[in-house]
Amino acid sequence: MMRRRAFLAASAGGLVALIGVAACSRIPVIPRRPDPDVSTAFGWIAHRDGRFTLTLPRAEMGQNIATALKQVACTELGAEWDQVEVVLHATDMPRVKATVGSESVMLFAEPLAQACAALRDALAAGQKAGQVRVRARSVSELRAFRSGGLIGVSPEIVHARGIVTGAPLFAADIRLPGMLYGRVLRAPASVELQSRPLRWDLDAARAVPGFVAVIEDCGLPIGRAQGLGIVAARPGALDAIADALQVAWDVVGPHTRSDIARAIDVDARLGASALPHKVLNGSPEAGPWDVDLRLDIPMAAHGPIEPRAAVALWREGALQVWAGTQDAFYIRDFLADAFRLSAGAVTVQSCRIGGAFGGKTICTVEAEAAALTRATGSPVKVQWTRAQEFALGFHRPPSSHRVRARIAQGRITDWDHAQMSAHILFTAAVVPSWMQRGTDVFAGDGGVARGMAAPYVLGRARAAYDMVRLPVHTGPWRGLGAGPNALAIESAIEEAARVAGADPLAFRLAHVADPLLAAVLERVGEIAAWGGPSASPARGLRLGRGIACGSYKDTSHAAAVADVAVDARGRVQLTRLWCVHDCGLVINPDQVRAQCEGNLVWSLGMVLTDDLPTEAGHVTAQTFADAPIPRMTDVPPITVDLIQSDRPPQGAGETAMVAGSGAIANAIRAATGHRAVRFPVRPEDFAT
């Protein structure tokens, strides 16, 4: 066995290298996310020889924003579909903000339309080159904000032909001359514990065909976990090399919060002191509660089909990276800081992403690839395994909720929602503990708070939360806290309706003040025939129907109805889903429906499958068998109805999360007579 030491040695069997990568400053690199405007939008659209190039200012990750923004550009330019080519952006253009928060159409469509309208006018006036003069237009003057033509239809998806023919669209598709394949091994322990490789069997690794190098100093840690880099001539050798090395790890532990459920126990926290972060500031009256629920929602992985990947190349003191990232400019800034380079010496090329959901916003594989390529002098591709995605990525935080309500004369008069969770926006994957202690005091975490303000008139209403730093990194997940918070809220609203003896739909409508939210509620009741005759159950099955609704960022609204069948063994099968969605003007109805369907499947997962097993504060899942996601056989027929609206377009990528899970949980309640309070639901809780 070889002891840990620093050396550079070459032999016929391969290379072992130590490189010096400067440590980042103690202050982490903070993402800069400027809102777009017309001046920056001129960098997105160009014209030459009768054709246009749209440099997409967003990450394309399956939401098909490339298609929607191409529709906007073609409409405003008066161009044919084939006249506009879409290319993915790199960091050699003016900075654009990260692709997060369902903001792409909402924030980027109008600046793009303004730039395209100005370019159209310049071309009509005979201008062939130079600066284009902008005449500010009202939204009503823009062609792209009126239905008709390419607006409100669903043309061919940008990249669709490339996807089905295997074109190199993703970071893992990149092939460079002389490219090697790398991986950084890390201890099977919490990333919050200090760990490092202690010793390994180099001779055994050298005997593996395709072995190229072991890189001892392979860049920055993830959390406090230092790694050991391996490089191979072919990707298939990496597993064999990792096994042959038999790395022994030095881990300083255990973690003081390795019992995660205990760390976020909301009742224990309420017994200690008041929760510090207020979302609703009302003062409920003292006295017994008519509804008093404790709900526990576990940690969940993002589960992208594509594990993250990056290719890096050093050339003449400059670093070039190809990555499937939601924030190419943050990756550039992070790498420049890590390797003591100017921002101009680092170029990050965006690639199409095979699913991200908030999980590909930080720098991980990009830094690993950069360190390995610097050590070897050859381009290196790094792609995490599924086990690394689980162990090293950040995840939806677990949350523990206590929700109470008091009802008088058919209305909620008092409301109290308390939550314990872990950080989302101020994720431990980026923010060190000393800084997080400051944000905890002065800022709270808007991600944890997202959706805690229930969309109802609730009388004397209080909502408050607190967070703890966990041994597993947590962070942004689709909708941030909106999905778990809505599940807790809609479960309590349903119980309140039962106490009041009211129909769940009518009860919600009586407590909703926003007419847009009321409209989606009424519409979903119509299309699902709410209150109509109930189906006759097959022998041994219990049938139930549930409803839920919500607003996302106060701009988009959704309501859902779910039907379930529960057998005698307590197994739940979702049999039908309806959803009504209002996100303002719809540019591309097929893609908005697809976003709604995706949210509803995520909602199904939140109730029926989502869980991420841990042991001693470390994620133990290796494959989707250990942390399952919904399968096709779990997904019922889905009907999505889009409200026709002339409001400016709003976000659609996360809204239905606020309705789907509550509708499913409430359907289970209707079928079984039991309220699910721990998720995912377990058959034994509903067996007869």
N, C-alpha and C positions, 0 to 999 in steps of 0.2 A: 504494500500500500504506500501511497505517496502522501507525505505531510504537506500541509498548506504552506507555500512559500512563494516568493516572487522570483520569477526567472523567465528568460526567453530562450528556448531551445528548439532546434530543428533536427529532424531525423527522417529517414526514409519512411518511417511509419506515420509521420504527421508533425504538427506544430502545436506547441503549448505557448501561450503568449500572455504577458502582462502589459497592460497599457495604462496610461494615466489619463483619466477623464476627470476634469475639474469638477468639484462638487458644486451643486447649485448654491446660491446664496441662501441664507437662512429664511429670507422672505420668499415665499413661493411665487412663482409666476402666476399672475392674476389674469384671467381672460378679459380681453377688451372687446366689447360688443356694441359698437356704434349702430344706431338705427340708420337705415338707408335713406338717401335723399336723391334728388334728380341729378345733382352734380356727380355723385358716384355712379348713378345708373348709366351715365354716358360711357362708362368703362365696360358696360356689359353688352352693348350692341354696336356693331360695326357694319359698314357696307363697302363692297368692292365688286366691280364688274357685274352689277345686277343681282348680287347675292348678299345675304346678311348672315352674320355670325353672332349668335347669342351665347355669351360666356355666362354660364349658369352661376348666379351668385349664391346658390344654396347647395348643400350636399344632397345628392340623389341617393335615397336609401329605400326605394320601393314605394314611397308615397307618390311618386311620379310627378314631382313638382316641375321637372323638366318639360313635361307635356303641358301642364297648366300655364307655365310662363311662356312657352312657345305659342300657345293659343293667344295670350295677351299680346305678344310681340307681333304675330301675324295680323291680328285684328287691327292693331293701331297703325302698323306700317301699310296696311292694305296689300300685304304680300301673300303669295300662294304658300301652302304648307311646305312644299319642297324647296322654296327659296331661302328658308331659314335653317341654318345648321346650328345645332346645340353642342357646345363643348363644355367639359367640366373645368372649373376654375383651378388655378394654382395661385401661389402667394406672390406672384410677380405683378399682381393687379392691386388696386386699392383695397384695403381691408374691408371684409364683410363679416357680419356677426355670425356666430355659430348657428347651425340649423337645429334649433330647439324651440319648444314652446308653441308649436302649431302656428308659427308666425309668417310662414313663407308667402302665402297669397295675401294675407292681411297686411303685411308691411312692405312687401316687395313688388306687388302688382302695380300699384299706382306710380311709384317712381319709374318703373320700367315703361309703363304706358306713356308717361310724360316725355321720357327720353325718346321713345319711338315716334311719338307724334311730332316732336321737334325735328327729328331726322327725316320724317316723311315730308314735312314742310320744306326743309332745306333741299331735299332732292327734287321736289316739285318746282322749286325756284331755280333749278339748274346748278345748285352748288355741288361740286364734285369732291372737294377736300376742305380741310381746315376745321376750325371750331364751328359748332352748330349753336345758333342762338336759341335760347329757350324763351318761349312765351308761356307763362304759367297759365294752366287751364284748370277750370273747376272740374270736379269729378264728372259732373253731368255732361261736359263736353267730350269726355274721353269715350271712344268707341268701345273700348274693352270693358266698360262698366255698364253696358247695355246688352240685354239678351239678344241673340240673333247671330247669324253667321257661325263663327267658331266658338262663340260664347254660349255655354249651356248645352254643348254637345260633347261627344267623346271620340276624338280622332285617334289615329294610330298612336300607340304609346311610343314615346321616344325611347330608344334602346331595345324595343321589343324584339325586333328581328335579330339584333346582336345577342340577346339573351338566349333565344331558342337555337341560334346557330353556333353558340360557343365563342363569340367574339371576346377579345380581352378587355373586359370592362371593369373587373374587380382587381384590387391590389394583388391578390393571390395569382392573378393571371399574368402578371408582369414577368417577362423573361429578358434578361440582359446577358450579353456575352460574358462568359466566365463566372456566372453567378453561382454562389454557394448558398447553403441553407443552414440556418442557425436556430438555436433555442437557448433560452436562459433558464436553467434549473433553479428552483428555490425550495426552501425547506417545507415539508408538509406540516406547517404550523400556522398559527395566526400571523398575518402580515403586520400586526401591531406589536409583535414580539421581536426583539433583536435576534437575528439569526444570520449565520454565515456557513459556508462550506468548510468543513474541518479537515477531511481527508477523502481521497478517492483513488480508484485503481486505474492509473493512466495506462499501464501495459495492456490491461484487458480492453480498454477503449480503443487503443491503437490497432488491436487485432481485428476490429470490425471493419469490413470492406466499406470504403467510402469515408472513413474517418479523415478529417482534415486538421482540427485544432480543438484544444480546450483553452478557453479564454478566462483566466482567473479574475481579472478586473474587468467586468463586463458592463460597467456603467452604474447608474444610480439604482438604489434599492426601490422596491415597491413597498411602501410603508417603511418598515425597518428590516425588511427581508433582503439581504444581499444575495446575489446569485452566482452561479457558475455557468459560463457560456460554453456551448459546444457548437462546432461547425462541421458540416459534412458536404460531400460532393453531390449527394442526392438526398431528397427529403426522407426517403424510406429508411435511411441509416440512423436517423436521429433517435428513434425509440431504442434501437439496439445499443447505441452508444450510451444513452442515459442509463439503461439497465446494466451495462458492463461496468460503468464507473462505480456503481454501488456507493454513492456519496454518503458520507457520515456528516451530520449537521450539528452545529453548536447552536442550541436554542436557549435563550434566556427566558424562563417562564416559571410558572404558568401565568396566564392573563387573569387579572383580578375580576373580570366580568365574563368569564368563560361560560357561566350559566346565563345565557342570553335572555331566556324567558323571565328569570328572576330579576335581571337588570332592568327590564322595562315593565315590570309589574305595576300597572296604574294604581291599584288599590294600595299597595305598599307605599308608593310615592305620595299619594294623597294623604296617607296617614302621617307622613313626615312634615309636610308644610304645603302651603298653597302653591299651585303651579304658576311659574313666573310670567309666561308669555300669553297675553290675552288676544283673542280673536274677536270675541263678543264680550262686551263689558257690562252686561246687565247684572242685576242682583236678584236671583230667584229667592222667593220667600222660603223661610224654613218650614219644615213639615214633611210628612210622608210623601213618597213619590208613587204615582200610578204606574209608571214605567221605570224600570231600573235594570239596565242591561250591562253586562260585562262582555265585551267581544275582543277576541285575540286573533290577530292576523299575522301570519308568519313572514319571515324573510322570503323573497322570491328573486330568482335570476331573470335577466332580460331574455335569455334564450334565443339569441339571433341564430339563424340557420348558418350564417358564415362566422366562424371564429375570426377574431380580428387578425389582420395581416399588414405587413409593411415591407417594402424593399428600399434599401438605402445604398447610396453610392457616394464615396468621397472622390473628388477630382480636383486637383490643384488647389487644395485648401478650402474648397467649397463642398457643401453637403447637399445632396439631392435625395428626396424621399418621395415615394409613392405610397399613399395610405388611404384606407377607407375610414375617414374620420369625419365627425360632425363639425369640427372646427380646425381647419387647416392652418389658420393664422395662429391659433394658440399652440399647435404643434410646432410651428416654426419658432415662435418666441421661446418655448420651452427648450427646444434643441439648441437654439443660439445661446441661451443662458447656461445650459448644461455643458456645452463644449467650448464656451468662451469664444463665440463667433459673433460677428455682426449679423443683424437680421438679414441683410442683403446677401450674406454668404450661405444662407439656407433657403432652399426652395422646396416647398411641399406641393405635390400635385395630387389633387383630389381624385379619388377613384369612386366608382359606384360602390355602395355599401349593401351587403346582404343582410340588412336588418341592424338596427342600432338602438332605438327606443330610449335614448338618453345615455346609453352605456358606453358610447364611443366618443366622448367629449374630451377625454384627458389623454396624456401622452404615456404610452406603455410600450407596445411592440415597436413603435417608431424609434424610441430611445434605445431599445435593445438592438435593433437592426443597425442603428448608427454606430453603436459601440463595437459591434462585431465586424462591421465593414471597415472601421478604422483600424482594428487590430489586424485584419487579414490582408488589407489592401485590395480586396475584391468586393464586388457588389454582393450583398447578403439579403436573403429573404427570411423573415421571421413570421411564422403564423402560429398562434397559440393553439394548443389542443383544446378539446372540450373541457377536460379536467382543469386546465389552466384558466379558462374562462370562468369556471365556477370558483376556483380557489383564489385567483388574483384580481379579478374584476370587482367592481362595486355592485351592490344589489339594492333592490327595494328594501327599505328598512322594515323590520317587524314593528308592529304597533299594538298597543294595548289600550282599549277604550272603555270608559265608563260613561254611559249616556242615560240621562234620567229626564223624565217629563211628567208634568202634572196637567190634568185635563179637567176643565169645568165647562159645563153647558156646551159640549161638543167642540171646544177649542182648546188648544194648548196655551196655558197661561204662564207656565214656567218651564225652563229648559236648561240643562246643564250637561255639557260635553267636555270630558277631561280625557287627555291622551298622553301617553308616554311612548316615545319612539326614539329614533336615532337620526343623525343628520342627513340632509338631502342636498340642499344648495351648498352648504358649507361642509362638503364631503370630506371625510378623513383621508380619502384617497389623494387629496391635494392640500388640504389645510392642516398644518401641524397642530398638535394638541394645545400648545401654548397660545396659538392664535385663535383656536376654536373656543378656548375658555373666554376670550374677549368677545367673540361674536355671540356666544351664548348669553352674555350679560347685556350687551348693547343692541343686538339685532335680532336675536332669536333665529328662526329658520323659516323663511317664507315657503319653502318646499313642504315642510311638515304641516304648515298651516293651510296649504292650498286645499280649498274645499271645506274647511271646518265651519265657515259661516254658512249655515244651512239656508237654502233658497226659499225659506218660508217665513211668515209672520208668526213669531213664537212667543210673544209676550215678553216676560222678563227672562232674557236669554244670556247665558254665559257659556263661553267656549275658551278653553285654555289648554296649554300643552307644555311639555318639557322634553328635553332630549338627553341621551347619554352617548358617549363615545364607546362603540362596541369593538370587540376583537375582530369582527369581519367588517370590511369597509362597506358602507352604504352610501347611496347617492341618488341622482335623478333616475327615475323609472317612469315609464309612460304615464303622463298626467301628474307626476310627482305624488303628493299625498292625496290627490283628488279621489282616486279610486277607492283606497281603503277608508277614507273619511266618509265618502258617500255610502259605502256599504254599511258603516256603523249608523249613519244618520237615517238612511232609508229603512233599516231594520227597526229603529226606534219609532219612526213615523208610522210604520205599519202597526206596531204594537199599540201606539196611541190611538190609531183609528179603531182598533178592536176594543179598547177600553171605552171609547166614545160610542161604540155600536154603529159606526158609520162605514159606508162603502169606501174602500181605500182610494179609489179615484176621486170620488166626491170630497173626501176628507182633505186630500192634497189640494184640490182646486180651491177649497175654502180657505186654505192657508197660503196660497200663492198670490203675490202682489204683481209680479212681472207678467204682463199680458203675453209676451212671447213664450214664456215658459208654460203659461196656461194653455196657449194654443197647441203646443206639441203634446201636452197631456191629453187634451180633448181629442186631438187627431189620432193618437195611438189607441185611445179607447174606441174610436170609430173603426179603424182598420182591423183591430183585433176582436171586434164585436164584444167588447167588455160588457159584462152583465147579461149576456145572452145565455141561451141554454147550455148547460154543461155537458161535455161528452160522457158517454157511459164507459167506465173503466173496464179494461180486460180483467179477467179473473186474477186476483192476487196483486193487482196494481192499485196504488193510490194516486189520484190525479190532483194537481194543484196549479193555480194560476196566480202570478204575482205581477205587481206594477211598481215602477220607480221612476224618478225623474231627477233632473239637476241642470245646473248651469256651469259652464266652464269659463273662468275668467270674466264672468258677467257679460260675455259677448256671444257665446254660442250655447244652444239649449238642446236637450235631448230627453226623450221619454221612451221607456221600453216596457213591453209586456212579455212575460215568459210563461210557458207551459212546461210542467215536469211530470214525469211518472216515477213513482218510488215503489220498488218491489218489497216483498216481505222480508228480504235480507237487508233492507235499508239502502240498496243501490239506487242512485239517482240517475235518471236519463232525461236530459233536456230534449223536449219533443218539438218545440216551436218557439221562435223569437220574432217579435215585431219591434221596430224602432222608428221613431220620427225624429228628424234632426233639422235644426235651423241654424245655418251658419251664414246667413245673408245670401248675397248673390252667389250662385254656384257656377264656377267657370267650367268644371268638368264633372258632370253628375256621376259617371261610372267610377271615377277615382274617389269622390266623396263617399259614395256607397261602399267602396272597398275599404276606406278608412273606418267607416262605421262598423262594417263586418269584422274587421280586425279588432276593433275595440270590444265588440261583443264577445269574440272568442277569448280575448284577454279577460273579460269579465267572467266568462265561464271558468277559465283557469283559476281565477282568484277564489272562486267558491268551491270548485271541485278538485283541483289538482295541485295548485301552486304550493310548493314547500321546498326549502333548501336545507338539507340535513347538515348539522354541524356536530363536532365532537371536540371538546376542550377549546372552543372558540375558533375552530378551523373547519371550513367547508369540506365535507367528505365526499360529496357527489363527484362521480367520474364521468357519467354519461346521462342522457335523458332518461334512462331507466331509473336513475337515482333521484332525479329532479324532473319529473314528467311535465310535459306541456300537453294541452289538448290535442287529441288525434282527430282525424277526419270523421271517424265513427262517433265522436263525442258531439259533433257540431250538427245541430238540427237545421231544417229549412229556416231561412232568415228572410224577413221582409223589411226593407229599408225604404221609408218614405221621406222625401226631401221637401221641406217647405219652400215654396216659390216666393222669393223675397227680392225687393229692390234695395235692401240695405247693403252697404259696402261689404265685400267678402270678409268673413271672419275665419277663425281657426276651425279645422275639422279633424285634426289628427288625434285628438285625445278626448273629445267631448263625450262620446257615448260611454266612456268609462264611468261616468257619474251616474248612469242609469242601469247598465246591464247587470252588474253584480247584485244590486239591490233587488231587481226584479226576480232574478233567479233564487236568491235567498228567501224572498217573500213567497215565491211559488212553493218552495220546499216546506215553508211554514204552513201554507194552506193545505198541502197534501198530507202532512204528517201530524199537524197540531203541535209540533215542537219547533222552537226557535233555535236555529243554528247560531252558536255563539263562539265556536272555535273553528278555524278554517285551516286547510280545506276540510270540508265536512267528511265525517267518517261513517261508513255504513252502519256500524254498531250503534250509533246514536239514534238511528231511525228504524232499526229492525223491530219487527212485531213478534 
